[in-house]
Amino acid sequence: MGTFVISKRTNDEYKFEFVSRKGKNIFTSVSYELKFECEEDIELLKASLDTCNYLRFKTAKGKCFFKIMLGDRIIAVSRKYATTLMLEKGINEIVKYASLSEVLDFSAGDALFLDA
């Protein structure tokens, strides 16, 4: 099962990523000024997976990626995939597991592992 991970960008804005059950990043959200906006969009995305549109693109170098649209808003952009099949597997992972996924918040920047 995948996981939503909230963290901060270098400009102190919040973002969330959806990480697959194998630990690979599938997509990264747009930036949010406030953490509660980030959390609200995660819940909105989880509740609205059946109405999301996945716009598929190809880079000049042949890599594939998608953007998740909710209504007329871009919610997130995927990582780059080597093949269309891998891109479709990424979308299927979202459709199957995102609504059941837990949310982890690493935005505080606290050290997870203390030195012994």
DSSP file (Angstrom, degrees, kcal/mol; ACC not computed):
  #  RESIDUE AA STRUCTURE BP1 BP2  ACC     N-H-->O    O-->H-N    N-H-->O    O-->H-N    TCO  KAPPA ALPHA  PHI   PSI    X-CA   Y-CA   Z-CA
    1    1 A M              0   0    0      0, 0.0    97,-0.1     0, 0.0   101,-0.0   0.000 360.0 360.0 360.0 140.8    0.0    0.0    0.0
    2    2 A G        -     0   0    0     91,-0.2   100,-0.6    92,-0.1     2,-0.3  -0.173 360.0-142.8 -77.9 173.8    1.3    3.5   -0.8
    3    3 A T  E     -Ab  19 102A   0     16,-2.2    16,-3.0    98,-0.2     2,-0.5  -0.998   9.2-133.7-141.0 140.5    1.8    6.4    1.6
    4    4 A F  E     -Ab  18 103A   0     98,-2.7   100,-3.3    -2,-0.3     2,-0.5  -0.845  25.3-163.2 -90.9 129.9    1.3   10.1    1.4
    5    5 A V  E     -Ab  17 104A   0     12,-2.7    12,-1.9    -2,-0.5     2,-0.4  -0.963   4.3-156.3-121.1 118.4    4.4   12.0    2.8
    6    6 A I  E     +Ab  16 105A   0     98,-3.3   100,-3.2    -2,-0.5     2,-0.3  -0.783  28.8 148.4 -92.4 133.2    4.2   15.6    3.7
    7    7 A S  E     -A   15   0A   0      8,-2.2     8,-2.2    -2,-0.4     2,-0.4  -0.896  41.9 -99.3-149.9 179.3    7.4   17.6    3.8
    8    8 A K  E     -A   14   0A   0     98,-0.3     6,-0.2    -2,-0.3     2,-0.1  -0.840  24.8-135.3-108.8 145.8    8.8   21.1    3.1
    9    9 A R    >   -     0   0    0      4,-3.4     3,-1.7    -2,-0.4     6,-0.0  -0.354  39.4 -95.8 -82.4 174.0   10.5   22.4    0.1
   10   10 A T  T 3  S+     0   0    0      1,-0.3    -1,-0.1     2,-0.1    -2,-0.0   0.735 126.2  58.5 -66.2 -21.6   13.7   24.5    0.3
   11   11 A N  T 3  S-     0   0    0      2,-0.1    -1,-0.3     3,-0.0     3,-0.1   0.219 120.7-108.4 -91.8  15.2   11.5   27.7    0.1
   12   12 A D  S <  S+     0   0    0     -3,-1.7     2,-0.2     1,-0.3    -2,-0.1   0.577  78.0 131.3  69.1  13.5    9.6   26.5    3.3
   13   13 A E        -     0   0    0      1,-0.1    -4,-3.4    21,-0.0    -1,-0.3  -0.646  57.4-114.2 -89.4 156.5    6.4   25.7    1.3
   14   14 A Y  E     +AC   8  32A   0     18,-3.2    18,-2.2    -2,-0.2     2,-0.3  -0.544  35.5 170.3 -91.2 155.1    4.7   22.4    1.9
   15   15 A K  E     -A    7   0A   0     -8,-2.2    -8,-2.2    16,-0.2     2,-0.4  -0.954  19.0-143.2-149.2 164.1    4.3   19.5   -0.5
   16   16 A F  E     -A    6   0A   0     14,-0.3    13,-3.0    -2,-0.3     2,-0.4  -0.985   9.2-161.3-131.8 151.5    3.1   16.0   -0.5
   17   17 A E  E     -AD   5  28A   0    -12,-1.9   -12,-2.7    -2,-0.4     2,-0.6  -0.932  15.9-136.4-123.9 148.9    4.4   13.0   -2.3
   18   18 A F  E     -AD   4  27A   0      9,-2.1     8,-3.2    -2,-0.4     9,-1.1  -0.950  24.1-164.5-105.5 120.8    2.7    9.7   -3.0
   19   19 A V  E     -AD   3  25A   0    -16,-3.0   -16,-2.2    -2,-0.6     6,-0.2  -0.898  16.6-123.6-110.3 130.6    5.2    6.9   -2.4
   20   20 A S    >   -     0   0    0      4,-3.3     3,-2.0    -2,-0.5    -1,-0.1  -0.074  30.5-100.8 -67.1 169.2    4.5    3.4   -3.7
   21   21 A R  T 3  S+     0   0    0      1,-0.3    -1,-0.1     2,-0.1   -19,-0.1   0.674 126.1  56.1 -65.2 -15.8    4.4    0.3   -1.6
   22   22 A K  T 3  S-     0   0    0      2,-0.1    -1,-0.3     0, 0.0    -2,-0.1   0.391 123.6-104.7 -95.4   2.0    7.9   -0.5   -2.9
   23   23 A G  S <  S+     0   0    0     -3,-2.0     2,-0.4     1,-0.3    -2,-0.1   0.546  75.4 135.1  91.0   8.1    9.2    2.9   -1.8
   24   24 A K        -     0   0    0      1,-0.0    -4,-3.3     2,-0.0     2,-0.3  -0.733  59.7-115.6 -93.1 139.1    9.3    4.7   -5.1
   25   25 A N  E     +D   19   0A   0     -2,-0.4    -6,-0.2    -6,-0.2    54,-0.2  -0.548  32.1 178.0 -67.5 128.8    8.0    8.2   -5.6
   26   26 A I  E     -     0   0A   0     -8,-3.2    53,-1.9     1,-0.4     2,-0.3   0.818  63.0  -8.4 -99.9 -45.9    5.0    8.2   -7.9
   27   27 A F  E     -DE  18  78A   0     -9,-1.1    -9,-2.1    51,-0.3    -1,-0.4  -0.988  52.9-144.3-149.9 161.5    4.1   11.9   -7.8
   28   28 A T  E     -DE  17  77A   0     49,-2.6    49,-2.6    -2,-0.3   -11,-0.2  -0.985  25.5-129.2-125.6 136.7    4.8   15.2   -6.1
   29   29 A S  E     - E   0  76A   0    -13,-3.0    47,-0.3    -2,-0.4    46,-0.1  -0.136  28.2 -93.1 -76.4 173.6    2.2   17.8   -5.4
   30   30 A V        -     0   0    0     45,-1.8   -14,-0.3     1,-0.1     2,-0.2  -0.242  58.3 -81.8 -71.3 174.3    2.2   21.5   -6.2
   31   31 A S        -     0   0    0    -16,-0.1     2,-0.4    -2,-0.0   -16,-0.2  -0.554  40.4-160.9 -85.4 148.7    3.4   23.8   -3.4
   32   32 A Y  B     -C   14   0A   0    -18,-2.2   -18,-3.2    -2,-0.2     3,-0.0  -0.989  16.7-151.7-129.1 137.6    1.3   25.0   -0.5
   33   33 A E  S    S+     0   0    0     -2,-0.4     2,-0.4   -20,-0.2    -1,-0.1   0.872  86.8  40.6 -73.5 -37.4    1.9   28.0    1.7
   34   34 A L  S >> S-     0   0    0      1,-0.1     4,-1.2   -20,-0.1     3,-0.6  -0.890  76.4-133.6-117.8 144.8    0.1   26.4    4.7
   35   35 A K  H 3> S+     0   0    0     -2,-0.4     4,-2.4     1,-0.2     5,-0.2   0.865 104.2  59.5 -64.7 -37.0    0.3   22.8    5.9
   36   36 A F  H 3> S+     0   0    0      1,-0.2     4,-2.4     2,-0.2    -1,-0.2   0.823 101.4  55.6 -64.8 -28.3   -3.5   22.5    6.4
   37   37 A E  H <> S+     0   0    0     -3,-0.6     4,-2.1     2,-0.2    -1,-0.2   0.902 108.2  49.0 -65.9 -39.9   -4.0   23.3    2.6
   38   38 A C  H  X S+     0   0    0     -4,-1.2     4,-1.7     2,-0.2    -2,-0.2   0.933 112.3  47.3 -62.3 -48.1   -1.7   20.4    1.9
   39   39 A E  H  X S+     0   0    0     -4,-2.4     4,-2.1     1,-0.2    -2,-0.2   0.882 110.4  52.8 -63.3 -39.8   -3.6   18.1    4.2
   40   40 A E  H  X S+     0   0    0     -4,-2.4     4,-2.6     1,-0.2    -1,-0.2   0.908 108.1  50.2 -63.4 -41.8   -6.9   19.2    2.7
   41   41 A D  H  X S+     0   0    0     -4,-2.1     4,-2.6     2,-0.2    -1,-0.2   0.843 107.5  54.2 -68.2 -32.1   -5.8   18.4   -0.8
   42   42 A I  H  X S+     0   0    0     -4,-1.7     4,-2.7     2,-0.2    -1,-0.2   0.953 112.2  43.7 -62.3 -48.5   -4.6   15.0    0.2
   43   43 A E  H  X S+     0   0    0     -4,-2.1     4,-2.0     2,-0.2    -2,-0.2   0.887 114.1  50.6 -65.5 -38.4   -8.0   14.2    1.7
   44   44 A L  H  X S+     0   0    0     -4,-2.6     4,-1.3     2,-0.2    -1,-0.2   0.922 111.8  47.5 -63.8 -43.8   -9.7   15.7   -1.4
   45   45 A L  H  < S+     0   0    0     -4,-2.6     3,-0.4     1,-0.2     4,-0.3   0.924 110.9  51.0 -63.0 -45.3   -7.6   13.6   -3.7
   46   46 A K  H >< S+     0   0    0     -4,-2.7     3,-0.5     1,-0.2    -1,-0.2   0.875 115.0  43.4 -60.3 -37.9   -8.3   10.5   -1.7
   47   47 A A  H 3< S+     0   0    0     -4,-2.0    -1,-0.2     1,-0.2    -2,-0.2   0.686 118.5  43.8 -80.6 -18.5  -12.0   11.1   -1.8
   48   48 A S  T >X  +     0   0    0     -4,-1.3     3,-1.7    -3,-0.4     4,-0.7   0.071  67.8 122.2-118.0  23.7  -12.1   12.1   -5.5
   49   49 A L  G X4 S+     0   0    0     -3,-0.5     3,-0.7     1,-0.3    -1,-0.1   0.825  74.5  57.7 -58.0 -32.5   -9.9    9.5   -7.2
   50   50 A D  G 34 S+     0   0    0      1,-0.2    -1,-0.3    -3,-0.2    -2,-0.1   0.679 109.2  44.7 -74.4 -15.6  -12.7    8.5   -9.5
   51   51 A T  G <4 S+     0   0    0     -3,-1.7    20,-0.4     2,-0.1    -1,-0.2   0.419  88.9 110.7-106.0   0.1  -13.1   12.0  -10.9
   52   52 A C    <<  -     0   0    0     -3,-0.7     2,-0.4    -4,-0.7    18,-0.2  -0.430  57.9-143.3 -72.9 147.7   -9.4   12.8  -11.4
   53   53 A N  E     -F   69   0A   0     16,-2.5    16,-3.1    -2,-0.1     2,-0.7  -0.918   3.3-151.5-108.7 141.0   -8.0   13.1  -14.9
   54   54 A Y  E     -F   68   0A   0     -2,-0.4     2,-0.6    14,-0.2    14,-0.2  -0.910  10.3-159.2-114.1 102.4   -4.5   11.9  -15.6
   55   55 A L  E     -F   67   0A   0     12,-2.5    12,-2.1    -2,-0.7     2,-0.3  -0.727  12.1-147.0 -85.3 123.2   -3.0   13.9  -18.4
   56   56 A R  E     +F   66   0A   0     -2,-0.6     2,-0.3    10,-0.2    10,-0.2  -0.726  20.6 175.9 -96.9 138.4   -0.2   12.0  -20.1
   57   57 A F  E     -F   65   0A   0      8,-3.1     8,-1.9    -2,-0.3     2,-0.4  -0.892  20.3-146.7-135.1 163.4    2.9   13.7  -21.6
   58   58 A K  E     -F   64   0A   0     -2,-0.3     6,-0.2     6,-0.2     2,-0.0  -1.000  19.1-134.7-132.3 133.8    6.2   12.7  -23.2
   59   59 A T    >   -     0   0    0      4,-3.0     3,-1.8    -2,-0.4     6,-0.0  -0.278  32.9-101.3 -78.4 170.4    9.4   14.7  -22.8
   60   60 A A  T 3  S+     0   0    0      1,-0.3    -1,-0.1     2,-0.1    -2,-0.0   0.775 125.0  54.9 -62.4 -26.1   11.7   15.6  -25.7
   61   61 A K  T 3  S-     0   0    0      2,-0.1    -1,-0.3     1,-0.0    -2,-0.0   0.345 124.0-103.2 -90.9   6.7   14.0   12.7  -24.5
   62   62 A G  S <  S+     0   0    0     -3,-1.8     2,-0.2     1,-0.3    -2,-0.1   0.501  73.3 141.0  89.8   3.3   11.1   10.2  -24.7
   63   63 A K        -     0   0    0     17,-0.0    -4,-3.0     1,-0.0     2,-0.3  -0.524  42.8-136.7 -78.0 149.0   10.4    9.9  -20.9
   64   64 A C  E     +FG  58  81A   0     17,-2.8    17,-3.5    -6,-0.2     2,-0.3  -0.824  30.1 157.6-107.7 145.3    6.7    9.7  -19.9
   65   65 A F  E     -F   57   0A   0     -8,-1.9    -8,-3.1    -2,-0.3     2,-0.3  -0.963  21.2-144.9-153.8 168.2    5.0   11.5  -17.1
   66   66 A F  E     -F   56   0A   0     13,-0.3    12,-3.0    -2,-0.3     2,-0.4  -0.950   6.3-141.1-137.2 158.9    1.5   12.6  -16.1
   67   67 A K  E     -FH  55  77A   0    -12,-2.1   -12,-2.5    -2,-0.3     2,-0.6  -0.962  19.8-134.7-116.4 137.0   -0.3   15.4  -14.3
   68   68 A I  E     -FH  54  76A   0      8,-2.6     7,-3.2    -2,-0.4     8,-1.0  -0.831  23.1-166.3 -94.5 121.0   -3.2   14.8  -11.9
   69   69 A M  E     -FH  53  74A   0    -16,-3.1   -16,-2.5    -2,-0.6     2,-0.5  -0.902  13.4-171.3-109.1 132.9   -6.0   17.2  -12.6
   70   70 A L  E >  S- H   0  73A   0      3,-2.6     3,-1.5    -2,-0.5     2,-0.4  -0.937  74.7 -43.1-121.1 105.2   -8.9   17.6  -10.2
   71   71 A G  T 3  S-     0   0    0     -2,-0.5   -18,-0.1   -20,-0.4    -2,-0.0  -0.645 124.0 -27.9  69.6-125.7  -11.5   19.8  -12.0
   72   72 A D  T 3  S+     0   0    0     -2,-0.4     2,-0.4    -3,-0.1    -1,-0.2   0.214 119.9  97.2-104.9  14.1   -9.4   22.5  -13.7
   73   73 A R  E <  S- H   0  70A   0     -3,-1.5    -3,-2.6     0, 0.0     2,-0.6  -0.856  70.6-132.3-107.5 136.7   -6.6   22.4  -11.1
   74   74 A I  E     + H   0  69A   0     -2,-0.4    -5,-0.2    -5,-0.2   -44,-0.1  -0.777  26.1 176.6 -81.6 122.5   -3.3   20.6  -11.3
   75   75 A I  E     -     0   0A   0     -7,-3.2   -45,-1.8    -2,-0.6     2,-0.3   0.823  59.6  -9.3 -93.4 -39.8   -2.8   18.7   -8.0
   76   76 A A  E     -EH  29  68A   0     -8,-1.0    -8,-2.6   -47,-0.3     2,-0.4  -0.980  51.3-136.3-157.7 162.8    0.4   16.9   -8.8
   77   77 A V  E     -EH  28  67A   0    -49,-2.6   -49,-2.6    -2,-0.3   -10,-0.2  -0.992  28.0-130.0-127.3 135.4    3.0   15.9  -11.4
   78   78 A S  E     -E   27   0A   0    -12,-3.0   -51,-0.3    -2,-0.4   -52,-0.1  -0.199  25.6 -98.9 -77.6 170.1    4.5   12.4  -11.6
   79   79 A R        -     0   0    0    -53,-1.9     2,-0.4   -54,-0.2   -13,-0.3  -0.291  53.3 -85.6 -73.6 173.1    8.1   11.3  -11.8
   80   80 A K        -     0   0    0    -15,-0.1     2,-0.3    -2,-0.1   -15,-0.2  -0.699  43.8-157.1 -87.2 134.9    9.5   10.5  -15.2
   81   81 A Y  B     -G   64   0A   0    -17,-3.5   -17,-2.8    -2,-0.4     3,-0.0  -0.840  18.5-139.0-112.0 148.7    8.9    7.0  -16.5
   82   82 A A  S    S+     0   0    0     -2,-0.3     2,-0.3   -19,-0.2    -1,-0.1   0.824  85.9  23.4 -74.6 -32.1   11.0    5.1  -19.1
   83   83 A T  S  > S-     0   0    0    -19,-0.1     4,-1.7     1,-0.1     5,-0.1  -0.900  74.0-118.9-134.5 161.7    8.0    3.5  -20.8
   84   84 A T  H  > S+     0   0    0     -2,-0.3     4,-2.5     1,-0.2     5,-0.2   0.859 114.5  58.2 -64.6 -36.5    4.3    4.1  -21.2
   85   85 A L  H  > S+     0   0    0      1,-0.2     4,-2.0     2,-0.2    -1,-0.2   0.911 105.7  48.2 -61.1 -43.3    3.6    0.7  -19.5
   86   86 A M  H  > S+     0   0    0      2,-0.2     4,-1.9     1,-0.2    -1,-0.2   0.881 109.9  53.2 -65.4 -37.6    5.5    1.9  -16.4
   87   87 A L  H  X S+     0   0    0     -4,-1.7     4,-2.1     2,-0.2    -2,-0.2   0.929 108.7  49.1 -61.0 -45.9    3.5    5.1  -16.4
   88   88 A E  H  X S+     0   0    0     -4,-2.5     4,-2.6     1,-0.2    -2,-0.2   0.864 108.1  53.9 -63.9 -36.1    0.2    3.2  -16.5
   89   89 A K  H  X S+     0   0    0     -4,-2.0     4,-2.0     2,-0.2    -1,-0.2   0.884 107.1  52.3 -63.9 -37.8    1.4    1.0  -13.6
   90   90 A G  H  X S+     0   0    0     -4,-1.9     4,-1.6     2,-0.2    -2,-0.2   0.917 110.6  46.6 -62.9 -44.0    2.0    4.2  -11.6
   91   91 A I  H  X S+     0   0    0     -4,-2.1     4,-2.5     1,-0.2    -2,-0.2   0.914 111.1  52.4 -64.1 -42.8   -1.5    5.5  -12.3
   92   92 A N  H  X S+     0   0    0     -4,-2.6     4,-2.5     1,-0.2     5,-0.2   0.867 105.1  55.6 -61.6 -36.1   -2.9    2.1  -11.4
   93   93 A E  H  X S+     0   0    0     -4,-2.0     4,-2.5     2,-0.2     5,-0.4   0.907 109.3  47.1 -61.8 -42.1   -1.0    2.2   -8.1
   94   94 A I  H  X S+     0   0    0     -4,-1.6     4,-2.2     2,-0.2     5,-0.4   0.954 113.1  47.8 -63.2 -50.5   -2.7    5.5   -7.3
   95   95 A V  H  < S+     0   0    0     -4,-2.5     4,-0.3     1,-0.2    -2,-0.2   0.883 118.3  41.1 -60.1 -40.7   -6.2    4.2   -8.3
   96   96 A K  H  < S+     0   0    0     -4,-2.5    -1,-0.2    -5,-0.2    -2,-0.2   0.910 131.1  16.0 -74.2 -43.8   -5.8    1.0   -6.2
   97   97 A Y  H >X S+     0   0    0     -4,-2.5     3,-1.0    -5,-0.2     4,-0.7   0.643  97.2  84.8-114.4 -17.2   -4.1    2.2   -3.1
   98   98 A A  G >< S+     0   0    0     -4,-2.2     3,-1.0    -5,-0.4    -3,-0.1   0.878  89.8  54.8 -62.6 -39.0   -4.3    6.0   -2.6
   99   99 A S  G 34 S+     0   0    0     -5,-0.4    -1,-0.3    -4,-0.3    -2,-0.1   0.768 114.9  40.9 -66.8 -22.8   -7.7    6.1   -1.0
  100  100 A L  G <4 S+     0   0    0     -3,-1.0    -1,-0.2    -4,-0.1    -2,-0.2   0.450  92.6 116.6 -99.6  -3.4   -6.5    3.6    1.7
  101  101 A S    <<  -     0   0    0     -3,-1.0   -98,-0.2    -4,-0.7     2,-0.1  -0.329  60.0-128.6 -75.9 147.0   -3.1    5.2    2.2
  102  102 A E  E     -b    3   0A   0   -100,-0.6   -98,-2.7    -2,-0.1     2,-0.5  -0.444  18.9-123.5 -85.0 165.7   -1.9    6.7    5.4
  103  103 A V  E     -b    4   0A   0   -100,-0.2     2,-0.4    -2,-0.1   -98,-0.2  -0.953  19.9-165.6-115.0 126.4   -0.4   10.1    5.7
  104  104 A L  E     -b    5   0A   0   -100,-3.3   -98,-3.3    -2,-0.5     2,-0.7  -0.932   9.1-150.1-110.4 134.3    3.1   10.7    7.2
  105  105 A D  E     +b    6   0A   0     -2,-0.4     3,-0.2  -100,-0.2   -98,-0.2  -0.894  30.5 156.3-111.0 108.2    4.1   14.2    8.2
  106  106 A F    >   +     0   0    0   -100,-3.2     3,-0.7    -2,-0.7   -98,-0.3   0.042  44.8 107.4-110.7  22.9    7.9   14.9    8.0
  107  107 A S  T 3   +     0   0    0      1,-0.2    -1,-0.1  -100,-0.2  -100,-0.1   0.667  61.6  72.4 -78.8 -15.5    7.5   18.7    7.6
  108  108 A A  T 3  S-     0   0    0     -3,-0.2    -1,-0.2     1,-0.1    -2,-0.1   0.764  94.0-136.5 -71.4 -23.1    8.7   19.5   11.1
  109  109 A G    <   +     0   0    0     -3,-0.7    -2,-0.1     1,-0.2     2,-0.1   0.634  45.5 157.7  78.1  12.9   12.3   18.7   10.1
  110  110 A D        -     0   0    0      1,-0.1     2,-0.3     2,-0.0    -1,-0.2  -0.407  52.0-100.1 -69.1 147.7   12.9   16.8   13.4
  111  111 A A        -     0   0    0      1,-0.2     3,-0.1    -2,-0.1    -1,-0.1  -0.525  29.5-162.7 -68.3 128.4   15.7   14.2   13.3
  112  112 A L  S    S+     0   0    0     -2,-0.3     2,-0.5     1,-0.2    -1,-0.2   0.844  78.6  40.2 -81.1 -35.5   14.2   10.8   12.9
  113  113 A F  S    S-     0   0    0      0, 0.0     2,-0.2     0, 0.0    -1,-0.2  -0.960  78.1-149.9-120.9 118.6   17.3    8.9   14.0
  114  114 A L        -     0   0    0     -2,-0.5     2,-0.1    -3,-0.1    -2,-0.0  -0.592  28.5-102.1 -85.7 147.4   19.3   10.2   16.9
  115  115 A D              0   0    0     -2,-0.2    -1,-0.1     1,-0.1     0, 0.0  -0.423 360.0 360.0 -66.5 140.5   23.1    9.7   17.1
  116  116 A A              0   0    0     -2,-0.1    -1,-0.1    -3,-0.0    -2,-0.0   0.467 360.0 360.0 -82.1 360.0   24.0    6.9   19.5
